[in-house]
């Protein structure tokens, strides 16, 4: 079995040895907050004209809150996070709340250059403005960025942020945009991962994560 590299949740199991596909499912999320962080640099001329430019790359910030957890539930997810915080090892988190299972997976049909904001698909049936997705590129497992749909014109999406890496559909013809359960590649930043235990032995716990591409 492979090492579990996705935060345990009701769709992703983890064994005591850290493998996926067996063991216990993780607890579900009570709520998930998603923030798009993209610093903008703005200067003004003496006449008041504003000059704006993107100062840094865009990244997604995730704030996960859990309902009260039993010790058994807590001990599935907390050691997973603690180990990766200590090593700054990246992992994936799935965000079903931001998914669109009706849209499913769509084939990418036109080559895309890095920095583009357009993505042409075989069809855009059931895709909605605001949907989140990630791409599955068999020849490029480094392309782990997640995107949001901002416009839909025929079979072409306008997305944000810009496409991180070029997509060559002639490589295999199986390049896909996946809408059902979006995922982010994240780290638990250096800092605190805090929890508390009440008189009933229930754990209160939340965690902040930030997207990373490496």
PyMOL commands that place a pseudoatom at each C-alpha (Angstrom):
pseudoatom trace, name=CA, resn=UNK, resi=1, chain=A, elem=C, hetatm=0, pos=[0.000, 0.000, 0.000]
pseudoatom trace, name=CA, resn=UNK, resi=2, chain=A, elem=C, hetatm=0, pos=[1.039, 3.612, -0.547]
pseudoatom trace, name=CA, resn=UNK, resi=3, chain=A, elem=C, hetatm=0, pos=[1.602, 6.103, 2.238]
pseudoatom trace, name=CA, resn=UNK, resi=4, chain=A, elem=C, hetatm=0, pos=[-1.536, 8.134, 2.902]
pseudoatom trace, name=CA, resn=UNK, resi=5, chain=A, elem=C, hetatm=0, pos=[-0.758, 11.632, 1.627]
pseudoatom trace, name=CA, resn=UNK, resi=6, chain=A, elem=C, hetatm=0, pos=[-4.277, 13.076, 1.917]
pseudoatom trace, name=CA, resn=UNK, resi=7, chain=A, elem=C, hetatm=0, pos=[-5.660, 14.462, 5.160]
pseudoatom trace, name=CA, resn=UNK, resi=8, chain=A, elem=C, hetatm=0, pos=[-7.835, 11.639, 6.577]
pseudoatom trace, name=CA, resn=UNK, resi=9, chain=A, elem=C, hetatm=0, pos=[-11.549, 12.352, 6.187]
pseudoatom trace, name=CA, resn=UNK, resi=10, chain=A, elem=C, hetatm=0, pos=[-14.736, 10.358, 5.457]
pseudoatom trace, name=CA, resn=UNK, resi=11, chain=A, elem=C, hetatm=0, pos=[-13.361, 9.541, 1.976]
pseudoatom trace, name=CA, resn=UNK, resi=12, chain=A, elem=C, hetatm=0, pos=[-9.742, 8.848, 2.915]
pseudoatom trace, name=CA, resn=UNK, resi=13, chain=A, elem=C, hetatm=0, pos=[-8.592, 6.151, 5.322]
pseudoatom trace, name=CA, resn=UNK, resi=14, chain=A, elem=C, hetatm=0, pos=[-5.293, 5.784, 7.146]
pseudoatom trace, name=CA, resn=UNK, resi=15, chain=A, elem=C, hetatm=0, pos=[-3.839, 2.771, 8.921]
pseudoatom trace, name=CA, resn=UNK, resi=16, chain=A, elem=C, hetatm=0, pos=[-1.750, 2.781, 12.096]
pseudoatom trace, name=CA, resn=UNK, resi=17, chain=A, elem=C, hetatm=0, pos=[1.347, 2.478, 9.899]
pseudoatom trace, name=CA, resn=UNK, resi=18, chain=A, elem=C, hetatm=0, pos=[0.288, 5.485, 7.816]
pseudoatom trace, name=CA, resn=UNK, resi=19, chain=A, elem=C, hetatm=0, pos=[-0.845, 3.594, 4.717]
pseudoatom trace, name=CA, resn=UNK, resi=20, chain=A, elem=C, hetatm=0, pos=[-3.902, 4.501, 2.658]
pseudoatom trace, name=CA, resn=UNK, resi=21, chain=A, elem=C, hetatm=0, pos=[-6.787, 2.227, 1.683]
pseudoatom trace, name=CA, resn=UNK, resi=22, chain=A, elem=C, hetatm=0, pos=[-7.133, 0.593, 5.091]
pseudoatom trace, name=CA, resn=UNK, resi=23, chain=A, elem=C, hetatm=0, pos=[-7.544, 1.526, 8.732]
pseudoatom trace, name=CA, resn=UNK, resi=24, chain=A, elem=C, hetatm=0, pos=[-9.800, 4.346, 9.907]
pseudoatom trace, name=CA, resn=UNK, resi=25, chain=A, elem=C, hetatm=0, pos=[-11.609, 7.112, 8.084]
pseudoatom trace, name=CA, resn=UNK, resi=26, chain=A, elem=C, hetatm=0, pos=[-10.940, 10.615, 9.377]
pseudoatom trace, name=CA, resn=UNK, resi=27, chain=A, elem=C, hetatm=0, pos=[-13.640, 12.901, 10.811]
pseudoatom trace, name=CA, resn=UNK, resi=28, chain=A, elem=C, hetatm=0, pos=[-15.647, 15.219, 8.595]
pseudoatom trace, name=CA, resn=UNK, resi=29, chain=A, elem=C, hetatm=0, pos=[-15.273, 18.984, 8.632]
pseudoatom trace, name=CA, resn=UNK, resi=30, chain=A, elem=C, hetatm=0, pos=[-17.720, 21.179, 10.515]
pseudoatom trace, name=CA, resn=UNK, resi=31, chain=A, elem=C, hetatm=0, pos=[-16.774, 24.083, 8.246]
pseudoatom trace, name=CA, resn=UNK, resi=32, chain=A, elem=C, hetatm=0, pos=[-14.089, 25.081, 5.762]
pseudoatom trace, name=CA, resn=UNK, resi=33, chain=A, elem=C, hetatm=0, pos=[-13.068, 28.658, 4.993]
pseudoatom trace, name=CA, resn=UNK, resi=34, chain=A, elem=C, hetatm=0, pos=[-11.196, 29.275, 1.748]
pseudoatom trace, name=CA, resn=UNK, resi=35, chain=A, elem=C, hetatm=0, pos=[-9.230, 32.465, 1.112]
pseudoatom trace, name=CA, resn=UNK, resi=36, chain=A, elem=C, hetatm=0, pos=[-7.559, 33.565, -2.113]
pseudoatom trace, name=CA, resn=UNK, resi=37, chain=A, elem=C, hetatm=0, pos=[-4.388, 35.437, -1.194]
pseudoatom trace, name=CA, resn=UNK, resi=38, chain=A, elem=C, hetatm=0, pos=[-2.730, 37.494, -3.942]
pseudoatom trace, name=CA, resn=UNK, resi=39, chain=A, elem=C, hetatm=0, pos=[-0.924, 40.647, -2.799]
pseudoatom trace, name=CA, resn=UNK, resi=40, chain=A, elem=C, hetatm=0, pos=[-1.314, 43.656, -5.095]
pseudoatom trace, name=CA, resn=UNK, resi=41, chain=A, elem=C, hetatm=0, pos=[1.217, 46.489, -5.382]
pseudoatom trace, name=CA, resn=UNK, resi=42, chain=A, elem=C, hetatm=0, pos=[-0.312, 49.919, -6.070]
pseudoatom trace, name=CA, resn=UNK, resi=43, chain=A, elem=C, hetatm=0, pos=[1.418, 53.254, -6.602]
pseudoatom trace, name=CA, resn=UNK, resi=44, chain=A, elem=C, hetatm=0, pos=[-0.127, 56.628, -7.382]
pseudoatom trace, name=CA, resn=UNK, resi=45, chain=A, elem=C, hetatm=0, pos=[1.233, 59.416, -9.522]
pseudoatom trace, name=CA, resn=UNK, resi=46, chain=A, elem=C, hetatm=0, pos=[1.186, 63.040, -8.418]
pseudoatom trace, name=CA, resn=UNK, resi=47, chain=A, elem=C, hetatm=0, pos=[-1.956, 63.495, -10.494]
pseudoatom trace, name=CA, resn=UNK, resi=48, chain=A, elem=C, hetatm=0, pos=[-3.711, 60.644, -8.701]
pseudoatom trace, name=CA, resn=UNK, resi=49, chain=A, elem=C, hetatm=0, pos=[-3.449, 57.944, -11.372]
pseudoatom trace, name=CA, resn=UNK, resi=50, chain=A, elem=C, hetatm=0, pos=[-3.108, 54.478, -9.883]
pseudoatom trace, name=CA, resn=UNK, resi=51, chain=A, elem=C, hetatm=0, pos=[-0.641, 51.905, -11.195]
pseudoatom trace, name=CA, resn=UNK, resi=52, chain=A, elem=C, hetatm=0, pos=[-1.374, 48.358, -10.059]
pseudoatom trace, name=CA, resn=UNK, resi=53, chain=A, elem=C, hetatm=0, pos=[0.536, 45.123, -10.464]
pseudoatom trace, name=CA, resn=UNK, resi=54, chain=A, elem=C, hetatm=0, pos=[0.545, 41.670, -8.937]
pseudoatom trace, name=CA, resn=UNK, resi=55, chain=A, elem=C, hetatm=0, pos=[3.257, 41.635, -6.292]
pseudoatom trace, name=CA, resn=UNK, resi=56, chain=A, elem=C, hetatm=0, pos=[3.364, 37.904, -5.521]
pseudoatom trace, name=CA, resn=UNK, resi=57, chain=A, elem=C, hetatm=0, pos=[1.922, 34.597, -6.647]
pseudoatom trace, name=CA, resn=UNK, resi=58, chain=A, elem=C, hetatm=0, pos=[-1.617, 33.582, -5.692]
pseudoatom trace, name=CA, resn=UNK, resi=59, chain=A, elem=C, hetatm=0, pos=[-2.198, 30.918, -3.063]
pseudoatom trace, name=CA, resn=UNK, resi=60, chain=A, elem=C, hetatm=0, pos=[-5.230, 29.427, -1.345]
pseudoatom trace, name=CA, resn=UNK, resi=61, chain=A, elem=C, hetatm=0, pos=[-5.513, 29.520, 2.442]
pseudoatom trace, name=CA, resn=UNK, resi=62, chain=A, elem=C, hetatm=0, pos=[-7.697, 26.900, 4.154]
pseudoatom trace, name=CA, resn=UNK, resi=63, chain=A, elem=C, hetatm=0, pos=[-9.182, 27.136, 7.650]
pseudoatom trace, name=CA, resn=UNK, resi=64, chain=A, elem=C, hetatm=0, pos=[-10.749, 23.841, 8.767]
pseudoatom trace, name=CA, resn=UNK, resi=65, chain=A, elem=C, hetatm=0, pos=[-12.934, 23.566, 11.847]
pseudoatom trace, name=CA, resn=UNK, resi=66, chain=A, elem=C, hetatm=0, pos=[-14.079, 20.237, 13.294]
pseudoatom trace, name=CA, resn=UNK, resi=67, chain=A, elem=C, hetatm=0, pos=[-17.072, 19.377, 15.427]
pseudoatom trace, name=CA, resn=UNK, resi=68, chain=A, elem=C, hetatm=0, pos=[-16.255, 18.048, 18.907]
pseudoatom trace, name=CA, resn=UNK, resi=69, chain=A, elem=C, hetatm=0, pos=[-14.187, 14.877, 18.452]
pseudoatom trace, name=CA, resn=UNK, resi=70, chain=A, elem=C, hetatm=0, pos=[-13.784, 11.755, 20.521]
pseudoatom trace, name=CA, resn=UNK, resi=71, chain=A, elem=C, hetatm=0, pos=[-10.228, 10.711, 21.337]
pseudoatom trace, name=CA, resn=UNK, resi=72, chain=A, elem=C, hetatm=0, pos=[-10.407, 7.974, 18.703]
pseudoatom trace, name=CA, resn=UNK, resi=73, chain=A, elem=C, hetatm=0, pos=[-11.452, 10.482, 16.017]
pseudoatom trace, name=CA, resn=UNK, resi=74, chain=A, elem=C, hetatm=0, pos=[-8.904, 13.051, 17.144]
pseudoatom trace, name=CA, resn=UNK, resi=75, chain=A, elem=C, hetatm=0, pos=[-6.062, 10.546, 17.091]
pseudoatom trace, name=CA, resn=UNK, resi=76, chain=A, elem=C, hetatm=0, pos=[-6.689, 9.843, 13.409]
pseudoatom trace, name=CA, resn=UNK, resi=77, chain=A, elem=C, hetatm=0, pos=[-6.180, 13.387, 12.156]
pseudoatom trace, name=CA, resn=UNK, resi=78, chain=A, elem=C, hetatm=0, pos=[-3.961, 15.141, 14.716]
pseudoatom trace, name=CA, resn=UNK, resi=79, chain=A, elem=C, hetatm=0, pos=[-0.886, 12.828, 14.466]
pseudoatom trace, name=CA, resn=UNK, resi=80, chain=A, elem=C, hetatm=0, pos=[-1.107, 13.074, 10.651]
pseudoatom trace, name=CA, resn=UNK, resi=81, chain=A, elem=C, hetatm=0, pos=[-0.912, 16.877, 10.853]
pseudoatom trace, name=CA, resn=UNK, resi=82, chain=A, elem=C, hetatm=0, pos=[1.660, 16.932, 13.626]
pseudoatom trace, name=CA, resn=UNK, resi=83, chain=A, elem=C, hetatm=0, pos=[4.070, 14.737, 11.671]
pseudoatom trace, name=CA, resn=UNK, resi=84, chain=A, elem=C, hetatm=0, pos=[3.823, 16.930, 8.600]
pseudoatom trace, name=CA, resn=UNK, resi=85, chain=A, elem=C, hetatm=0, pos=[4.119, 20.176, 10.530]
pseudoatom trace, name=CA, resn=UNK, resi=86, chain=A, elem=C, hetatm=0, pos=[7.359, 18.948, 12.098]
pseudoatom trace, name=CA, resn=UNK, resi=87, chain=A, elem=C, hetatm=0, pos=[8.865, 18.037, 8.713]
pseudoatom trace, name=CA, resn=UNK, resi=88, chain=A, elem=C, hetatm=0, pos=[7.082, 20.721, 6.655]
pseudoatom trace, name=CA, resn=UNK, resi=89, chain=A, elem=C, hetatm=0, pos=[6.019, 17.891, 4.360]
pseudoatom trace, name=CA, resn=UNK, resi=90, chain=A, elem=C, hetatm=0, pos=[3.301, 18.826, 1.893]
pseudoatom trace, name=CA, resn=UNK, resi=91, chain=A, elem=C, hetatm=0, pos=[0.076, 16.817, 1.655]
pseudoatom trace, name=CA, resn=UNK, resi=92, chain=A, elem=C, hetatm=0, pos=[-3.320, 17.026, -0.011]
pseudoatom trace, name=CA, resn=UNK, resi=93, chain=A, elem=C, hetatm=0, pos=[-6.631, 18.107, 1.467]
pseudoatom trace, name=CA, resn=UNK, resi=94, chain=A, elem=C, hetatm=0, pos=[-9.890, 17.342, -0.315]
pseudoatom trace, name=CA, resn=UNK, resi=95, chain=A, elem=C, hetatm=0, pos=[-12.665, 19.945, -0.232]
pseudoatom trace, name=CA, resn=UNK, resi=96, chain=A, elem=C, hetatm=0, pos=[-15.975, 18.256, -1.091]
pseudoatom trace, name=CA, resn=UNK, resi=97, chain=A, elem=C, hetatm=0, pos=[-17.881, 21.367, 0.029]
pseudoatom trace, name=CA, resn=UNK, resi=98, chain=A, elem=C, hetatm=0, pos=[-16.385, 23.220, -2.937]
pseudoatom trace, name=CA, resn=UNK, resi=99, chain=A, elem=C, hetatm=0, pos=[-16.914, 20.415, -5.447]
pseudoatom trace, name=CA, resn=UNK, resi=100, chain=A, elem=C, hetatm=0, pos=[-19.484, 19.829, -8.168]
pseudoatom trace, name=CA, resn=UNK, resi=101, chain=A, elem=C, hetatm=0, pos=[-20.182, 16.122, -8.514]
pseudoatom trace, name=CA, resn=UNK, resi=102, chain=A, elem=C, hetatm=0, pos=[-22.613, 16.806, -11.385]
pseudoatom trace, name=CA, resn=UNK, resi=103, chain=A, elem=C, hetatm=0, pos=[-19.777, 18.240, -13.463]
pseudoatom trace, name=CA, resn=UNK, resi=104, chain=A, elem=C, hetatm=0, pos=[-17.426, 15.345, -12.703]
pseudoatom trace, name=CA, resn=UNK, resi=105, chain=A, elem=C, hetatm=0, pos=[-14.319, 15.136, -14.892]
pseudoatom trace, name=CA, resn=UNK, resi=106, chain=A, elem=C, hetatm=0, pos=[-13.908, 16.955, -18.203]
pseudoatom trace, name=CA, resn=UNK, resi=107, chain=A, elem=C, hetatm=0, pos=[-11.323, 16.302, -20.894]
pseudoatom trace, name=CA, resn=UNK, resi=108, chain=A, elem=C, hetatm=0, pos=[-9.029, 19.227, -21.756]
pseudoatom trace, name=CA, resn=UNK, resi=109, chain=A, elem=C, hetatm=0, pos=[-9.000, 19.470, -25.557]
pseudoatom trace, name=CA, resn=UNK, resi=110, chain=A, elem=C, hetatm=0, pos=[-6.711, 22.414, -26.419]
pseudoatom trace, name=CA, resn=UNK, resi=111, chain=A, elem=C, hetatm=0, pos=[-3.081, 23.059, -25.445]
pseudoatom trace, name=CA, resn=UNK, resi=112, chain=A, elem=C, hetatm=0, pos=[-2.628, 25.667, -22.731]
pseudoatom trace, name=CA, resn=UNK, resi=113, chain=A, elem=C, hetatm=0, pos=[0.380, 27.924, -22.182]
pseudoatom trace, name=CA, resn=UNK, resi=114, chain=A, elem=C, hetatm=0, pos=[1.522, 28.755, -18.668]
pseudoatom trace, name=CA, resn=UNK, resi=115, chain=A, elem=C, hetatm=0, pos=[0.031, 32.054, -17.525]
pseudoatom trace, name=CA, resn=UNK, resi=116, chain=A, elem=C, hetatm=0, pos=[-3.163, 31.673, -19.564]
pseudoatom trace, name=CA, resn=UNK, resi=117, chain=A, elem=C, hetatm=0, pos=[-6.565, 32.224, -17.976]
pseudoatom trace, name=CA, resn=UNK, resi=118, chain=A, elem=C, hetatm=0, pos=[-8.471, 30.106, -20.532]
pseudoatom trace, name=CA, resn=UNK, resi=119, chain=A, elem=C, hetatm=0, pos=[-9.139, 26.378, -20.517]
pseudoatom trace, name=CA, resn=UNK, resi=120, chain=A, elem=C, hetatm=0, pos=[-11.035, 24.632, -23.317]
pseudoatom trace, name=CA, resn=UNK, resi=121, chain=A, elem=C, hetatm=0, pos=[-12.877, 21.409, -22.483]
pseudoatom trace, name=CA, resn=UNK, resi=122, chain=A, elem=C, hetatm=0, pos=[-14.741, 18.754, -24.419]
pseudoatom trace, name=CA, resn=UNK, resi=123, chain=A, elem=C, hetatm=0, pos=[-17.921, 20.171, -22.885]
pseudoatom trace, name=CA, resn=UNK, resi=124, chain=A, elem=C, hetatm=0, pos=[-18.955, 22.408, -19.993]
pseudoatom trace, name=CA, resn=UNK, resi=125, chain=A, elem=C, hetatm=0, pos=[-22.153, 20.559, -19.079]
pseudoatom trace, name=CA, resn=UNK, resi=126, chain=A, elem=C, hetatm=0, pos=[-23.138, 21.149, -15.428]
pseudoatom trace, name=CA, resn=UNK, resi=127, chain=A, elem=C, hetatm=0, pos=[-20.101, 23.380, -14.761]
pseudoatom trace, name=CA, resn=UNK, resi=128, chain=A, elem=C, hetatm=0, pos=[-21.009, 26.582, -12.929]
pseudoatom trace, name=CA, resn=UNK, resi=129, chain=A, elem=C, hetatm=0, pos=[-19.253, 29.888, -12.410]
pseudoatom trace, name=CA, resn=UNK, resi=130, chain=A, elem=C, hetatm=0, pos=[-17.521, 29.648, -9.042]
pseudoatom trace, name=CA, resn=UNK, resi=131, chain=A, elem=C, hetatm=0, pos=[-16.754, 25.911, -9.298]
pseudoatom trace, name=CA, resn=UNK, resi=132, chain=A, elem=C, hetatm=0, pos=[-13.352, 24.821, -8.041]
pseudoatom trace, name=CA, resn=UNK, resi=133, chain=A, elem=C, hetatm=0, pos=[-11.257, 22.170, -9.779]
pseudoatom trace, name=CA, resn=UNK, resi=134, chain=A, elem=C, hetatm=0, pos=[-7.790, 20.745, -10.220]
pseudoatom trace, name=CA, resn=UNK, resi=135, chain=A, elem=C, hetatm=0, pos=[-6.168, 19.247, -13.292]
pseudoatom trace, name=CA, resn=UNK, resi=136, chain=A, elem=C, hetatm=0, pos=[-4.924, 15.703, -13.819]
pseudoatom trace, name=CA, resn=UNK, resi=137, chain=A, elem=C, hetatm=0, pos=[-2.047, 15.699, -16.317]
pseudoatom trace, name=CA, resn=UNK, resi=138, chain=A, elem=C, hetatm=0, pos=[-0.564, 12.177, -16.690]
pseudoatom trace, name=CA, resn=UNK, resi=139, chain=A, elem=C, hetatm=0, pos=[2.709, 13.530, -18.078]
pseudoatom trace, name=CA, resn=UNK, resi=140, chain=A, elem=C, hetatm=0, pos=[3.088, 16.246, -15.424]
pseudoatom trace, name=CA, resn=UNK, resi=141, chain=A, elem=C, hetatm=0, pos=[2.539, 15.256, -11.795]
pseudoatom trace, name=CA, resn=UNK, resi=142, chain=A, elem=C, hetatm=0, pos=[3.997, 18.616, -10.689]
pseudoatom trace, name=CA, resn=UNK, resi=143, chain=A, elem=C, hetatm=0, pos=[0.888, 20.477, -11.855]
pseudoatom trace, name=CA, resn=UNK, resi=144, chain=A, elem=C, hetatm=0, pos=[-0.957, 20.534, -8.524]
pseudoatom trace, name=CA, resn=UNK, resi=145, chain=A, elem=C, hetatm=0, pos=[-2.514, 24.019, -8.574]
pseudoatom trace, name=CA, resn=UNK, resi=146, chain=A, elem=C, hetatm=0, pos=[-6.259, 24.437, -7.910]
pseudoatom trace, name=CA, resn=UNK, resi=147, chain=A, elem=C, hetatm=0, pos=[-8.417, 26.889, -9.864]
pseudoatom trace, name=CA, resn=UNK, resi=148, chain=A, elem=C, hetatm=0, pos=[-11.819, 28.604, -9.796]
pseudoatom trace, name=CA, resn=UNK, resi=149, chain=A, elem=C, hetatm=0, pos=[-14.137, 29.186, -12.744]
pseudoatom trace, name=CA, resn=UNK, resi=150, chain=A, elem=C, hetatm=0, pos=[-14.912, 32.882, -13.301]
pseudoatom trace, name=CA, resn=UNK, resi=151, chain=A, elem=C, hetatm=0, pos=[-16.590, 32.764, -16.739]
pseudoatom trace, name=CA, resn=UNK, resi=152, chain=A, elem=C, hetatm=0, pos=[-18.004, 30.164, -19.146]
pseudoatom trace, name=CA, resn=UNK, resi=153, chain=A, elem=C, hetatm=0, pos=[-18.134, 30.820, -22.904]
pseudoatom trace, name=CA, resn=UNK, resi=154, chain=A, elem=C, hetatm=0, pos=[-19.270, 27.855, -24.978]
pseudoatom trace, name=CA, resn=UNK, resi=155, chain=A, elem=C, hetatm=0, pos=[-16.731, 25.144, -24.040]
pseudoatom trace, name=CA, resn=UNK, resi=156, chain=A, elem=C, hetatm=0, pos=[-14.053, 27.518, -22.775]
pseudoatom trace, name=CA, resn=UNK, resi=157, chain=A, elem=C, hetatm=0, pos=[-13.584, 28.474, -19.137]
pseudoatom trace, name=CA, resn=UNK, resi=158, chain=A, elem=C, hetatm=0, pos=[-11.996, 31.632, -17.817]
pseudoatom trace, name=CA, resn=UNK, resi=159, chain=A, elem=C, hetatm=0, pos=[-10.217, 30.655, -14.614]
pseudoatom trace, name=CA, resn=UNK, resi=160, chain=A, elem=C, hetatm=0, pos=[-8.422, 32.236, -11.703]
pseudoatom trace, name=CA, resn=UNK, resi=161, chain=A, elem=C, hetatm=0, pos=[-5.577, 32.234, -10.891]
pseudoatom trace, name=CA, resn=UNK, resi=162, chain=A, elem=C, hetatm=0, pos=[-3.583, 31.910, -14.119]
pseudoatom trace, name=CA, resn=UNK, resi=163, chain=A, elem=C, hetatm=0, pos=[-2.759, 28.384, -15.296]
pseudoatom trace, name=CA, resn=UNK, resi=164, chain=A, elem=C, hetatm=0, pos=[0.440, 27.460, -13.469]
pseudoatom trace, name=CA, resn=UNK, resi=165, chain=A, elem=C, hetatm=0, pos=[2.045, 25.139, -16.014]
pseudoatom trace, name=CA, resn=UNK, resi=166, chain=A, elem=C, hetatm=0, pos=[1.684, 24.452, -19.721]
pseudoatom trace, name=CA, resn=UNK, resi=167, chain=A, elem=C, hetatm=0, pos=[-0.696, 21.651, -20.711]
pseudoatom trace, name=CA, resn=UNK, resi=168, chain=A, elem=C, hetatm=0, pos=[0.044, 19.628, -23.859]
pseudoatom trace, name=CA, resn=UNK, resi=169, chain=A, elem=C, hetatm=0, pos=[-2.989, 17.566, -24.788]
pseudoatom trace, name=CA, resn=UNK, resi=170, chain=A, elem=C, hetatm=0, pos=[-1.077, 15.704, -27.520]
pseudoatom trace, name=CA, resn=UNK, resi=171, chain=A, elem=C, hetatm=0, pos=[0.902, 13.799, -24.886]
pseudoatom trace, name=CA, resn=UNK, resi=172, chain=A, elem=C, hetatm=0, pos=[-1.814, 11.312, -24.034]
pseudoatom trace, name=CA, resn=UNK, resi=173, chain=A, elem=C, hetatm=0, pos=[-5.230, 12.794, -24.745]
pseudoatom trace, name=CA, resn=UNK, resi=174, chain=A, elem=C, hetatm=0, pos=[-6.315, 12.019, -21.181]
pseudoatom trace, name=CA, resn=UNK, resi=175, chain=A, elem=C, hetatm=0, pos=[-5.679, 15.405, -19.561]
pseudoatom trace, name=CA, resn=UNK, resi=176, chain=A, elem=C, hetatm=0, pos=[-8.655, 16.262, -17.366]
pseudoatom trace, name=CA, resn=UNK, resi=177, chain=A, elem=C, hetatm=0, pos=[-10.152, 18.990, -15.232]
pseudoatom trace, name=CA, resn=UNK, resi=178, chain=A, elem=C, hetatm=0, pos=[-11.640, 17.382, -12.104]
pseudoatom trace, name=CA, resn=UNK, resi=179, chain=A, elem=C, hetatm=0, pos=[-14.601, 19.121, -10.465]
pseudoatom trace, name=CA, resn=UNK, resi=180, chain=A, elem=C, hetatm=0, pos=[-16.120, 16.409, -8.259]
pseudoatom trace, name=CA, resn=UNK, resi=181, chain=A, elem=C, hetatm=0, pos=[-13.869, 16.701, -5.207]
pseudoatom trace, name=CA, resn=UNK, resi=182, chain=A, elem=C, hetatm=0, pos=[-11.335, 19.531, -5.559]
pseudoatom trace, name=CA, resn=UNK, resi=183, chain=A, elem=C, hetatm=0, pos=[-8.079, 19.105, -3.729]
pseudoatom trace, name=CA, resn=UNK, resi=184, chain=A, elem=C, hetatm=0, pos=[-5.256, 21.393, -2.663]
pseudoatom trace, name=CA, resn=UNK, resi=185, chain=A, elem=C, hetatm=0, pos=[-1.611, 20.612, -2.015]
pseudoatom trace, name=CA, resn=UNK, resi=186, chain=A, elem=C, hetatm=0, pos=[-0.938, 22.248, 1.332]
pseudoatom trace, name=CA, resn=UNK, resi=187, chain=A, elem=C, hetatm=0, pos=[1.365, 22.507, 4.312]
pseudoatom trace, name=CA, resn=UNK, resi=188, chain=A, elem=C, hetatm=0, pos=[0.680, 23.162, 7.981]
pseudoatom trace, name=CA, resn=UNK, resi=189, chain=A, elem=C, hetatm=0, pos=[2.778, 26.323, 8.431]
pseudoatom trace, name=CA, resn=UNK, resi=190, chain=A, elem=C, hetatm=0, pos=[5.263, 26.530, 11.292]
pseudoatom trace, name=CA, resn=UNK, resi=191, chain=A, elem=C, hetatm=0, pos=[3.370, 27.688, 14.338]
pseudoatom trace, name=CA, resn=UNK, resi=192, chain=A, elem=C, hetatm=0, pos=[0.679, 26.357, 16.584]
pseudoatom trace, name=CA, resn=UNK, resi=193, chain=A, elem=C, hetatm=0, pos=[-1.724, 23.484, 16.018]
pseudoatom trace, name=CA, resn=UNK, resi=194, chain=A, elem=C, hetatm=0, pos=[-3.815, 23.901, 19.139]
pseudoatom trace, name=CA, resn=UNK, resi=195, chain=A, elem=C, hetatm=0, pos=[-6.545, 21.779, 20.654]
pseudoatom trace, name=CA, resn=UNK, resi=196, chain=A, elem=C, hetatm=0, pos=[-8.437, 21.556, 23.924]
pseudoatom trace, name=CA, resn=UNK, resi=197, chain=A, elem=C, hetatm=0, pos=[-10.275, 18.823, 25.827]
pseudoatom trace, name=CA, resn=UNK, resi=198, chain=A, elem=C, hetatm=0, pos=[-13.461, 19.480, 27.781]
pseudoatom trace, name=CA, resn=UNK, resi=199, chain=A, elem=C, hetatm=0, pos=[-14.757, 17.772, 30.936]
pseudoatom trace, name=CA, resn=UNK, resi=200, chain=A, elem=C, hetatm=0, pos=[-16.534, 15.127, 28.838]
pseudoatom trace, name=CA, resn=UNK, resi=201, chain=A, elem=C, hetatm=0, pos=[-13.293, 14.141, 27.143]
pseudoatom trace, name=CA, resn=UNK, resi=202, chain=A, elem=C, hetatm=0, pos=[-14.272, 15.692, 23.791]
pseudoatom trace, name=CA, resn=UNK, resi=203, chain=A, elem=C, hetatm=0, pos=[-11.639, 17.471, 21.723]
pseudoatom trace, name=CA, resn=UNK, resi=204, chain=A, elem=C, hetatm=0, pos=[-12.069, 20.929, 20.188]
pseudoatom trace, name=CA, resn=UNK, resi=205, chain=A, elem=C, hetatm=0, pos=[-9.787, 21.359, 17.209]
pseudoatom trace, name=CA, resn=UNK, resi=206, chain=A, elem=C, hetatm=0, pos=[-9.190, 23.464, 14.114]
pseudoatom trace, name=CA, resn=UNK, resi=207, chain=A, elem=C, hetatm=0, pos=[-6.255, 23.887, 11.730]
pseudoatom trace, name=CA, resn=UNK, resi=208, chain=A, elem=C, hetatm=0, pos=[-5.045, 26.490, 9.236]
pseudoatom trace, name=CA, resn=UNK, resi=209, chain=A, elem=C, hetatm=0, pos=[-3.336, 25.311, 6.049]
pseudoatom trace, name=CA, resn=UNK, resi=210, chain=A, elem=C, hetatm=0, pos=[-1.781, 27.082, 3.093]
pseudoatom trace, name=CA, resn=UNK, resi=211, chain=A, elem=C, hetatm=0, pos=[-1.372, 25.955, -0.491]
pseudoatom trace, name=CA, resn=UNK, resi=212, chain=A, elem=C, hetatm=0, pos=[2.102, 25.004, -1.679]
pseudoatom trace, name=CA, resn=UNK, resi=213, chain=A, elem=C, hetatm=0, pos=[3.221, 23.845, -5.100]
pseudoatom trace, name=CA, resn=UNK, resi=214, chain=A, elem=C, hetatm=0, pos=[6.414, 22.127, -3.995]
for i in range(1, 214): cmd.bond("trace and resi %d" % i, "trace and resi %d" % (i + 1))
show_as sticks, trace
zoom trace
